[in-house]
């Protein structure tokens, strides 16, 4: 007898080997129909999987997270099936599940068009309606290579040839299409109902720019029609908030082909930049950081000592002068150690906190660039704390509390905390890892944070905390981090004089709050849909006249507000006031002050707030008080 234990603790016994589907059927017809896969002793399998010994089993349906992954995985194969039906000469490569969907890469003689995409999606729906059974088979590795070569699928054959000889591989077939895959898959194509193809992009074979460029078709798939529609609505909202579009519409910045991956900041955008940078500068100053500035170009010998030259060379911009090789810095930390090493440091100097708005350059692939979110030249909100092991916990607590305040001031209230622990390949003693991981965990707890562990995700030299913020659309952005590093001080021979007179190595804590200022400003633009809070808005107030008779009064108001350090402009154009209001509303200006003869006579202003709010007429003093409160409260 085979005993199957279900999630509720109940057991079912069978006289012989039994499939997941048969177990589901024994529980009820409804569950048998809903079953997409099974989880046998924690491993996700097909419903056709044969259970041959006592096991724990959970039936996976569309209500489960695993079920949604199976749906998306299977829909990727349905996409490849449809492409082969419509374009037999196309070759299929790989098609994994990604966040919110899937993609599949194809090699084809011409670019796929939007009309092709519509036709492929229609064919997918047609194939799904056929409800063709999805079946799994196993072939020896060499037979699988021969099979895919025989049907002209060179990429699949190459993938299988990279598998060690003597191993078996699994194939999945549906209708006339067979694909290489580990699985699992839905039992039949009829389970795939709610999907949409999104776009086509370029992708290099095996992610190597030296290989052929393929065509990557992205899609999304969901368990229900409502879930699909919610996601598409979210995408529409995200499109409205796209920082690239808003950056152009609001005249903030642009990216130029003459400098790919580097930002050209316009006056309004640079005003936002300055507000962010000066805010962070105050944060440094008020929390014990000493601001420093390192050089942009450093001799390659330093990067060899730190290990970056061997591991990161392809991502570094290099130059040569007088037969010496240099690199534009991709990060600030080695420079901070060189500053630390100037002069003798004592234990009394620790913790020593350096901060820098350091401009860094990384040679990112062109295909990976994305507005100001992913660039080649960026400025890092970078800080490094030199301390002892015993100081780590206190520094983490103080940093976390500070980070929470900063994010709140910028309009983010939900933060996710993740602690990455020791990987298999690492340096240092188990005792030092124990201390470092415990210090990070206690530092988070002392700040009142709930967090999750990411086992094995730490760097080879130390654990780290990642701080991920959620935006208004629920999207996650990992910005902040604090990383324990005893390795770089060791490599660059940094030391301090301990209380007993001995020379010891400091621990280096790499930390960032906003990370790349370019990326963070992009996040801010999307978070606020371009309607930045008053304290960040490039133009805080526009003063508009109704007729020329109020021009002198407008100038008086503007001068008064500018003296208070406010960003104010006058609109004295010979246009209708409704036109002016509409134009500045589209520019998302927080306040528009309208002045006519009555306002001039009474020394008042008619105030319109962003969002088409008419606040009525008030004295300039009352308005100024309101504006000052908005700025002080970061409203």
C-alpha positions as CSV (number, residue, x, y, z in Angstrom):
1,X,0.0,0.0,0.0
2,X,1.1,3.6,-0.7
3,X,0.1,6.2,1.8
4,X,-0.4,9.8,0.6
5,X,-0.5,12.5,3.3
6,X,-2.4,15.6,2.3
7,X,-1.8,19.2,3.6
8,X,-4.7,19.0,6.1
9,X,-3.0,16.0,7.7
10,X,-5.4,13.4,6.3
11,X,-4.1,10.3,4.5
12,X,-5.2,8.3,1.5
13,X,-4.0,4.8,0.7
14,X,-3.7,3.2,-2.7
15,X,-2.8,-0.4,-3.5
16,X,-0.3,0.5,-6.2
17,X,1.6,3.5,-7.7
18,X,-0.7,6.4,-8.3
19,X,-0.5,9.6,-10.3
20,X,-1.1,13.1,-8.9
21,X,-4.2,13.3,-11.1
22,X,-5.6,10.1,-9.7
23,X,-5.1,11.3,-6.1
24,X,-7.0,14.5,-7.0
25,X,-9.8,12.5,-8.6
26,X,-10.1,10.4,-5.4
27,X,-10.7,13.6,-3.4
28,X,-13.3,15.0,-5.7
29,X,-14.3,15.8,-9.3
30,X,-13.9,19.5,-8.7
31,X,-10.4,19.2,-7.5
32,X,-9.5,16.8,-10.4
33,X,-10.7,19.4,-12.9
34,X,-8.9,22.3,-11.1
35,X,-5.5,20.5,-10.7
36,X,-2.7,22.0,-12.6
37,X,0.2,20.2,-10.9
38,X,1.3,18.6,-7.7
39,X,3.8,19.1,-5.0
40,X,5.3,15.8,-3.9
41,X,7.5,16.0,-0.8
42,X,8.0,19.7,-1.7
43,X,8.9,19.2,-5.3
44,X,6.6,20.6,-8.1
45,X,5.6,17.9,-10.6
46,X,3.1,17.3,-13.4
47,X,-0.3,15.8,-12.6
48,X,0.8,12.8,-14.6
49,X,3.7,12.2,-12.2
50,X,3.6,8.7,-10.8
51,X,4.0,8.4,-7.0
52,X,5.6,5.1,-6.2
53,X,6.2,5.4,-2.4
54,X,4.7,7.0,0.6
55,X,4.7,10.7,0.2
56,X,3.3,14.1,1.2
57,X,1.2,15.6,-1.6
58,X,-0.4,19.0,-2.2
59,X,-2.6,19.5,-5.2
60,X,-1.7,22.7,-7.0
61,X,-4.5,24.8,-8.5
62,X,-4.7,28.3,-10.0
63,X,-5.3,29.7,-6.5
64,X,-1.7,28.8,-5.5
65,X,1.4,30.8,-6.3
66,X,3.0,27.7,-7.7
67,X,-0.1,27.2,-9.9
68,X,0.4,30.7,-11.4
69,X,4.0,29.9,-12.2
70,X,3.0,26.7,-14.0
71,X,0.4,28.6,-16.0
72,X,3.0,31.1,-17.1
73,X,5.6,28.5,-17.9
74,X,3.1,26.6,-19.9
75,X,1.9,29.7,-21.7
76,X,5.5,30.4,-22.8
77,X,5.4,27.0,-24.5
78,X,2.1,27.8,-26.0
79,X,3.6,31.0,-27.5
80,X,6.5,28.9,-29.0
81,X,3.9,26.4,-30.4
82,X,1.9,29.3,-32.0
83,X,5.0,30.9,-33.5
84,X,6.1,27.5,-35.1
85,X,2.6,27.1,-36.5
86,X,2.6,30.5,-38.1
87,X,6.3,30.8,-38.9
88,X,7.7,27.3,-39.4
89,X,11.2,28.6,-40.3
90,X,11.6,30.3,-36.9
91,X,13.8,28.6,-34.4
92,X,12.9,28.4,-30.7
93,X,15.5,28.9,-28.0
94,X,14.5,29.5,-24.3
95,X,11.3,30.7,-22.7
96,X,11.4,31.2,-18.9
97,X,8.9,32.6,-16.4
98,X,9.6,36.1,-15.2
99,X,7.9,38.5,-12.8
100,X,4.3,38.9,-13.9
101,X,4.7,36.8,-17.0
102,X,7.1,35.1,-19.4
103,X,9.1,35.5,-22.5
104,X,10.4,33.4,-25.4
105,X,13.4,34.1,-27.6
106,X,13.2,33.3,-31.3
107,X,15.6,33.3,-34.3
108,X,13.8,34.4,-37.4
109,X,14.8,36.0,-40.7
110,X,12.9,39.2,-40.2
111,X,11.7,41.3,-37.3
112,X,8.3,40.4,-35.9
113,X,5.7,43.2,-36.4
114,X,2.8,44.3,-34.2
115,X,0.5,42.6,-36.7
116,X,2.6,39.4,-36.2
117,X,2.2,39.7,-32.5
118,X,-1.6,40.0,-32.8
119,X,-1.7,36.9,-35.1
120,X,0.5,34.9,-32.7
121,X,-1.8,35.8,-29.8
122,X,-4.8,34.8,-31.8
123,X,-3.2,31.5,-32.7
124,X,-2.4,30.8,-29.0
125,X,-6.0,31.3,-28.2
126,X,-7.0,28.9,-31.0
127,X,-4.6,26.3,-29.8
128,X,-5.7,26.7,-26.2
129,X,-9.3,26.1,-27.2
130,X,-8.3,22.8,-28.7
131,X,-7.5,21.6,-25.2
132,X,-4.7,19.4,-26.4
133,X,-3.1,17.1,-23.9
134,X,0.4,18.1,-22.7
135,X,2.6,15.0,-22.4
136,X,6.1,14.4,-20.9
137,X,8.7,12.0,-22.3
138,X,12.3,11.3,-21.4
139,X,15.2,10.8,-23.9
140,X,18.9,10.1,-23.5
141,X,20.9,13.3,-24.0
142,X,22.4,12.2,-27.4
143,X,19.0,11.0,-28.7
144,X,17.5,14.4,-27.8
145,X,20.3,16.2,-29.6
146,X,19.7,14.1,-32.7
147,X,16.0,14.7,-32.5
148,X,16.2,18.5,-32.4
149,X,18.8,18.6,-35.1
150,X,16.5,16.5,-37.3
151,X,13.7,19.0,-37.0
152,X,16.1,22.0,-37.6
153,X,16.1,23.3,-34.0
154,X,19.9,24.1,-33.8
155,X,19.6,26.2,-30.6
156,X,17.7,23.5,-28.7
157,X,20.4,21.0,-29.8
158,X,23.1,23.3,-28.6
159,X,21.5,23.7,-25.2
160,X,21.2,19.9,-24.8
161,X,24.8,19.4,-25.9
162,X,25.9,21.5,-22.9
163,X,24.3,18.9,-20.6
164,X,26.8,16.2,-19.5
165,X,26.8,13.0,-21.6
166,X,24.9,10.1,-20.2
167,X,22.1,12.2,-18.7
168,X,18.5,12.0,-19.7
169,X,16.4,15.1,-20.7
170,X,12.7,15.7,-20.5
171,X,10.6,16.8,-23.4
172,X,7.0,18.1,-23.5
173,X,4.7,17.7,-26.4
174,X,1.4,19.4,-27.2
175,X,-0.3,18.8,-30.5
176,X,2.4,19.0,-33.2
177,X,4.9,20.9,-31.0
178,X,7.7,19.3,-28.9
179,X,10.0,21.4,-26.6
180,X,12.8,20.7,-24.2
181,X,11.8,21.5,-20.6
182,X,12.2,20.4,-17.0
183,X,8.5,21.1,-16.4
184,X,6.1,20.9,-14.9
185,X,3.3,21.9,-17.2
186,X,-0.5,22.1,-17.1
187,X,-2.2,18.8,-18.1
188,X,-3.7,20.4,-21.3
189,X,-3.7,23.6,-23.2
190,X,-7.3,24.3,-22.3
191,X,-6.1,25.4,-18.8
192,X,-4.5,28.5,-20.5
193,X,-7.1,31.1,-21.0
194,X,-6.0,34.5,-19.7
195,X,-2.9,35.8,-21.4
196,X,-1.7,38.7,-23.6
197,X,1.5,39.3,-25.6
198,X,3.1,42.6,-24.6
199,X,6.0,43.5,-26.8
200,X,9.0,42.4,-28.9
201,X,12.6,43.2,-27.9
202,X,16.1,42.2,-28.9
203,X,18.1,39.7,-26.9
204,X,21.5,38.1,-27.5
205,X,21.7,34.3,-27.6
206,X,22.8,33.1,-24.1
207,X,23.0,36.8,-23.0
208,X,26.3,37.3,-24.8
209,X,26.6,40.4,-27.1
210,X,29.1,38.5,-29.3
211,X,26.3,36.1,-30.3
212,X,23.4,36.4,-32.7
213,X,20.7,38.8,-31.7
214,X,17.4,37.1,-31.2
215,X,13.8,38.4,-30.9
216,X,12.3,38.2,-27.5
217,X,8.5,38.1,-27.2
218,X,7.2,39.1,-23.8
219,X,3.8,38.1,-22.5
220,X,1.8,38.0,-19.4
221,X,-0.6,35.2,-18.1
222,X,-2.9,35.1,-15.1
223,X,-5.3,32.7,-13.4
224,X,-8.4,34.8,-14.0
225,X,-9.7,37.4,-16.4
226,X,-10.0,39.9,-13.6
227,X,-6.4,39.4,-12.6
228,X,-5.3,39.9,-16.2
229,X,-7.4,43.1,-16.5
230,X,-6.1,44.5,-13.2
231,X,-2.5,43.9,-14.4
232,X,-3.2,45.6,-17.7
233,X,-4.8,48.6,-15.9
234,X,-1.7,48.8,-13.7
235,X,0.5,48.9,-16.8
236,X,-1.6,51.7,-18.2
237,X,-1.1,53.6,-15.0
238,X,2.6,52.8,-15.1
239,X,2.8,54.1,-18.7
240,X,1.3,57.4,-17.6
241,X,3.9,57.6,-14.8
242,X,6.8,56.6,-17.1
243,X,9.7,58.9,-16.0
244,X,11.0,59.0,-19.6
245,X,7.8,60.5,-20.9
246,X,7.3,62.8,-18.0
247,X,11.0,63.9,-18.2
248,X,10.3,65.1,-21.7
249,X,6.8,66.5,-21.0
250,X,8.0,68.4,-17.9
251,X,11.3,69.5,-19.5
252,X,13.4,67.8,-16.8
253,X,16.1,65.9,-18.8
254,X,17.0,64.0,-21.9
255,X,19.2,61.2,-23.1
256,X,21.2,62.0,-26.2
257,X,22.7,59.6,-28.8
258,X,26.0,61.4,-28.5
259,X,26.3,60.2,-24.9
260,X,24.3,57.0,-24.4
261,X,23.6,56.1,-20.8
262,X,24.5,59.6,-19.5
263,X,21.9,62.2,-18.5
264,X,21.6,65.8,-19.8
265,X,19.8,67.6,-17.0
266,X,17.7,70.6,-18.0
267,X,17.2,73.6,-15.6
268,X,14.1,72.2,-14.1
269,X,15.5,68.7,-13.7
270,X,18.7,70.0,-12.2
271,X,16.7,71.9,-9.7
272,X,15.1,68.6,-8.5
273,X,18.6,67.0,-8.5
274,X,19.9,69.8,-6.3
275,X,17.0,69.6,-3.8
276,X,17.7,65.8,-3.5
277,X,21.4,66.2,-3.2
278,X,21.2,69.1,-0.7
279,X,18.7,67.2,1.4
280,X,21.0,64.2,1.5
281,X,24.0,66.5,2.3
282,X,22.1,67.8,5.4
283,X,21.4,64.2,6.3
284,X,25.1,63.5,6.2
285,X,26.0,66.5,8.2
286,X,23.4,65.9,10.9
287,X,24.3,62.2,11.4
288,X,28.0,62.3,11.9
289,X,29.2,61.8,8.3
290,X,32.2,63.7,6.9
291,X,31.8,64.5,3.3
292,X,34.8,63.6,1.1
293,X,35.5,63.7,-2.6
294,X,37.6,61.1,-4.5
295,X,39.1,61.3,-8.0
296,X,37.2,60.1,-11.1
297,X,40.2,58.3,-12.7
298,X,42.4,55.9,-10.7
299,X,45.4,53.8,-11.8
300,X,44.5,50.2,-12.6
301,X,46.9,48.9,-9.9
302,X,44.4,49.9,-7.2
303,X,41.6,48.0,-9.0
304,X,43.9,45.0,-9.2
305,X,44.5,45.1,-5.5
306,X,40.7,45.3,-4.8
307,X,40.0,42.5,-7.2
308,X,37.7,44.6,-9.5
309,X,40.1,44.4,-12.4
310,X,39.9,40.6,-12.7
311,X,36.2,40.3,-11.9
312,X,34.7,43.6,-13.3
313,X,37.1,44.6,-16.1
314,X,34.5,44.4,-18.9
315,X,32.2,46.8,-17.1
316,X,34.9,49.5,-16.5
317,X,35.7,52.4,-18.8
318,X,39.5,52.6,-19.2
319,X,42.0,55.1,-20.6
320,X,45.8,55.4,-20.9
321,X,48.3,58.2,-20.3
322,X,52.1,58.1,-20.4
323,X,52.0,54.3,-20.6
324,X,49.9,53.9,-17.5
325,X,46.5,52.3,-17.5
326,X,43.6,54.0,-15.7
327,X,39.9,53.3,-15.1
328,X,37.0,55.6,-14.5
329,X,35.8,54.5,-11.0
330,X,32.7,52.2,-11.0
331,X,32.4,52.7,-7.2
332,X,33.8,54.9,-4.5
333,X,34.9,52.5,-1.8
334,X,38.6,52.0,-2.6
335,X,39.0,55.8,-2.7
336,X,37.5,56.1,0.8
337,X,40.0,53.5,2.1
338,X,42.8,55.6,0.7
339,X,41.5,58.6,2.5
340,X,41.1,56.6,5.7
341,X,44.8,55.5,5.4
342,X,46.1,59.1,5.5
343,X,47.5,59.6,8.9
344,X,47.4,57.2,11.9
345,X,43.9,56.3,13.0
346,X,43.1,55.4,16.6
347,X,40.2,53.4,18.1
348,X,39.1,56.7,19.5
349,X,38.4,57.9,15.9
350,X,35.9,55.0,15.3
351,X,33.3,54.8,14.0
352,X,34.5,57.1,11.2
353,X,31.8,57.8,8.7
354,X,32.7,59.1,5.2
355,X,30.0,60.2,2.7
356,X,30.4,61.1,-1.0
357,X,28.2,62.1,-3.9
358,X,30.6,60.2,-6.1
359,X,30.2,60.1,-9.8
360,X,30.7,56.6,-11.1
361,X,30.8,55.0,-14.5
362,X,29.9,51.4,-15.5
363,X,29.9,50.1,-19.1
364,X,26.4,48.7,-19.1
365,X,25.2,47.0,-22.3
366,X,23.2,49.4,-24.6
367,X,20.2,47.0,-24.5
368,X,20.1,47.3,-20.7
369,X,19.9,51.1,-20.5
370,X,16.6,52.5,-19.4
371,X,16.0,56.2,-19.2
372,X,17.7,57.6,-16.0
373,X,16.9,54.3,-14.1
374,X,19.8,52.3,-15.7
375,X,22.6,54.5,-17.0
376,X,26.4,54.4,-17.5
377,X,27.3,57.5,-15.7
378,X,25.6,58.1,-12.3
379,X,26.2,59.7,-8.9
380,X,26.0,57.5,-5.9
381,X,24.7,58.5,-2.5
382,X,27.6,56.6,-1.1
383,X,28.9,56.2,2.5
384,X,31.4,54.0,4.2
385,X,31.6,53.5,8.0
386,X,34.9,52.3,9.4
387,X,34.3,50.6,12.8
388,X,35.0,47.5,14.9
389,X,33.0,44.3,15.0
390,X,31.3,45.4,18.3
391,X,30.1,48.6,16.7
392,X,28.2,47.0,13.7
393,X,24.9,46.5,15.5
394,X,24.7,50.1,16.7
395,X,25.6,51.5,13.3
396,X,23.0,49.3,11.6
397,X,20.3,50.5,14.0
398,X,21.2,54.1,13.5
399,X,21.4,53.7,9.7
400,X,18.1,51.9,9.5
401,X,16.3,54.6,11.5
402,X,17.8,57.3,9.4
403,X,16.9,55.5,6.2
404,X,13.2,55.2,7.3
405,X,13.0,58.9,7.9
406,X,14.6,59.8,4.5
407,X,12.2,57.5,2.6
408,X,9.2,58.9,4.5
409,X,10.3,62.5,3.6
410,X,10.4,61.5,0.0
411,X,6.9,60.0,0.2
412,X,7.6,56.3,0.7
413,X,6.1,54.6,3.7
414,X,6.4,50.9,3.0
415,X,9.8,49.3,3.2
416,X,10.8,45.6,2.8
417,X,13.9,44.4,4.7
418,X,16.0,41.5,3.6
419,X,19.1,40.0,5.2
420,X,21.4,38.1,2.9
421,X,23.6,35.6,4.7
422,X,26.8,33.6,4.0
423,X,27.2,31.9,0.6
424,X,28.9,28.6,0.1
425,X,32.0,30.2,-1.3
426,X,33.2,32.6,1.3
427,X,36.2,33.9,3.2
428,X,36.5,34.5,7.0
429,X,35.9,32.4,10.0
430,X,32.5,31.0,11.0
431,X,32.7,33.0,14.2
432,X,33.1,36.3,12.2
433,X,30.1,35.4,10.0
434,X,28.1,34.5,13.1
435,X,28.9,37.8,14.7
436,X,28.2,39.9,11.5
437,X,24.9,38.2,10.7
438,X,23.7,38.5,14.3
439,X,24.7,42.2,14.4
440,X,22.7,43.0,11.3
441,X,19.7,41.0,12.5
442,X,19.8,42.7,15.9
443,X,20.3,46.1,14.3
444,X,17.1,45.6,12.3
445,X,15.1,44.3,15.3
446,X,16.3,47.3,17.4
447,X,14.8,49.5,14.7
448,X,11.4,47.7,15.0
449,X,11.8,46.0,11.5
450,X,10.3,42.7,10.4
451,X,12.7,41.1,7.9
452,X,13.2,38.0,5.9
453,X,16.4,36.0,5.4
454,X,18.0,35.4,2.0
455,X,20.2,32.4,2.8
456,X,23.4,32.2,0.8
457,X,22.8,35.6,-0.9
458,X,25.5,37.5,0.9
459,X,28.8,38.5,-0.8
460,X,31.8,36.2,-0.4
461,X,33.2,38.5,2.2
462,X,30.2,39.5,4.3
463,X,26.4,39.6,4.9
464,X,24.2,42.6,3.9
465,X,20.8,44.1,4.4
466,X,18.8,45.3,1.4
467,X,16.1,48.0,1.9
468,X,13.4,47.8,-0.8
469,X,10.7,50.5,-1.0
470,X,7.3,50.0,-2.5
471,X,5.9,52.8,-4.7
472,X,2.3,54.0,-5.3
473,X,1.7,51.1,-7.7
474,X,3.0,48.5,-5.4
475,X,6.2,48.1,-7.5
476,X,9.4,47.3,-5.5
477,X,12.7,49.2,-5.8
478,X,15.8,48.1,-4.0
479,X,17.6,51.3,-3.2
480,X,19.2,51.2,0.3
481,X,21.8,48.7,1.5
482,X,24.3,48.2,4.2
483,X,27.1,45.6,3.7
484,X,29.7,44.2,6.1
485,X,33.1,44.1,4.5
486,X,36.3,43.1,6.3
487,X,37.9,42.1,3.0
488,X,38.7,45.4,1.3
489,X,40.4,46.9,4.3
490,X,42.5,43.8,4.3
491,X,43.4,44.0,0.6
492,X,44.3,47.7,0.9
493,X,46.1,47.4,4.2
494,X,43.9,49.7,6.2
495,X,44.5,49.6,10.0
496,X,43.9,51.5,13.2
497,X,45.7,51.6,16.6
498,X,43.6,49.6,19.1
499,X,43.3,50.4,22.8
500,X,46.1,47.9,23.7
501,X,48.4,49.6,21.1
502,X,48.2,46.8,18.5
503,X,47.4,47.4,14.9
504,X,44.0,46.0,13.8
505,X,41.9,46.0,10.7
506,X,38.7,48.0,10.7
507,X,35.4,46.6,9.5
508,X,34.1,48.6,6.5
509,X,30.3,49.1,6.2
510,X,29.3,50.0,2.7
511,X,25.9,51.9,2.9
512,X,23.6,53.8,0.6
513,X,20.2,55.2,1.2
514,X,18.9,56.5,-2.2
515,X,21.7,54.7,-4.2
516,X,22.1,56.2,-7.6
517,X,20.6,59.7,-7.6
518,X,19.6,59.4,-11.2
519,X,17.7,56.2,-10.6
520,X,16.1,57.6,-7.4
521,X,14.9,60.7,-9.1
522,X,13.4,58.5,-11.8
523,X,11.6,56.5,-9.0
524,X,10.4,59.8,-7.5
525,X,9.0,61.0,-10.8
526,X,7.0,57.8,-11.2
527,X,6.0,57.6,-7.5
528,X,4.4,61.1,-7.7
529,X,3.4,60.8,-11.4
530,X,5.5,63.9,-12.0
531,X,3.5,65.9,-9.4
532,X,6.5,66.3,-7.1
533,X,5.9,67.5,-3.5
534,X,6.1,71.3,-3.0
535,X,9.6,71.0,-1.5
536,X,10.9,69.1,-4.5
537,X,8.9,70.8,-7.3
538,X,11.2,72.7,-9.8
539,X,8.7,75.5,-9.9
540,X,6.7,75.9,-6.7
541,X,4.5,78.8,-7.6
542,X,3.4,80.5,-10.8
543,X,1.9,84.0,-10.5
544,X,-0.3,84.9,-13.5
545,X,-2.0,88.2,-14.3
546,X,-5.4,88.6,-16.0
547,X,-4.5,91.8,-17.8
548,X,-1.5,94.0,-18.1
549,X,-2.9,96.3,-15.4
550,X,-1.6,93.8,-12.8
551,X,1.9,93.3,-14.2
552,X,3.6,95.4,-11.6
553,X,1.7,93.7,-8.8
554,X,2.8,90.3,-10.2
555,X,6.4,91.4,-10.1
556,X,6.0,92.6,-6.5
557,X,4.6,89.2,-5.4
558,X,7.3,87.3,-7.3
559,X,10.1,89.4,-5.7
560,X,8.6,88.9,-2.3
561,X,8.4,85.1,-2.6
562,X,11.8,84.8,-4.2
563,X,13.4,86.7,-1.3
564,X,12.0,83.9,1.0
565,X,14.0,81.3,-1.1
566,X,11.0,80.1,-3.0
567,X,11.0,79.0,-6.7
568,X,8.5,81.3,-8.3
569,X,8.0,82.5,-11.9
570,X,5.7,85.1,-13.4
571,X,3.4,84.5,-16.3
572,X,2.7,87.9,-17.9
573,X,1.8,86.6,-21.4
574,X,-1.0,88.1,-23.3
575,X,-3.1,84.9,-23.1
576,X,-6.5,84.1,-21.5
577,X,-6.1,83.2,-17.8
578,X,-7.9,79.9,-18.4
579,X,-5.2,79.0,-21.0
580,X,-2.4,79.9,-18.5
581,X,-4.0,77.9,-15.7
582,X,-4.4,74.9,-18.0
583,X,-0.8,75.1,-19.2
584,X,0.7,75.3,-15.8
585,X,-1.6,72.6,-14.5
586,X,-0.2,70.3,-17.2
587,X,3.3,71.2,-15.9
588,X,2.1,70.0,-12.5
589,X,3.0,73.2,-10.7
590,X,1.8,73.0,-7.1
591,X,0.3,76.5,-6.8
592,X,-0.9,79.0,-9.3
593,X,-1.7,82.5,-8.0
594,X,-4.1,84.5,-10.1
595,X,-4.3,88.2,-9.7
596,X,-6.8,90.6,-11.2
597,X,-7.9,94.1,-10.3
598,X,-9.7,93.0,-7.1
599,X,-6.7,91.0,-5.8
600,X,-4.4,94.0,-6.6
601,X,-6.6,96.4,-4.8
602,X,-6.8,94.2,-1.7
603,X,-3.2,93.0,-1.7
604,X,-4.4,89.5,-2.0
605,X,-4.0,86.5,-4.4
606,X,-6.5,83.9,-5.8
607,X,-5.0,80.5,-5.0
608,X,-5.3,77.4,-7.2
609,X,-3.7,74.2,-5.9
610,X,-2.6,71.3,-8.0
611,X,-5.4,68.9,-8.8
612,X,-7.7,71.7,-9.9
613,X,-8.4,72.9,-6.3
614,X,-9.7,76.4,-6.0
615,X,-8.6,77.6,-2.5
616,X,-10.2,81.0,-2.9
617,X,-8.7,84.4,-2.2
618,X,-6.3,85.0,0.6
619,X,-3.6,87.4,1.7
620,X,-0.1,86.9,0.5
621,X,1.0,86.3,4.1
622,X,-1.6,83.6,4.6
623,X,-0.5,81.9,1.4
624,X,3.2,82.1,2.3
625,X,2.4,80.5,5.7
626,X,0.6,77.7,3.9
627,X,3.5,77.2,1.5
628,X,6.1,77.2,4.3
629,X,4.1,74.5,6.2
630,X,4.0,72.4,3.0
631,X,7.8,72.6,2.6
632,X,8.6,72.0,6.3
633,X,6.2,69.0,6.5
634,X,7.5,67.6,3.1
635,X,3.8,67.7,2.0
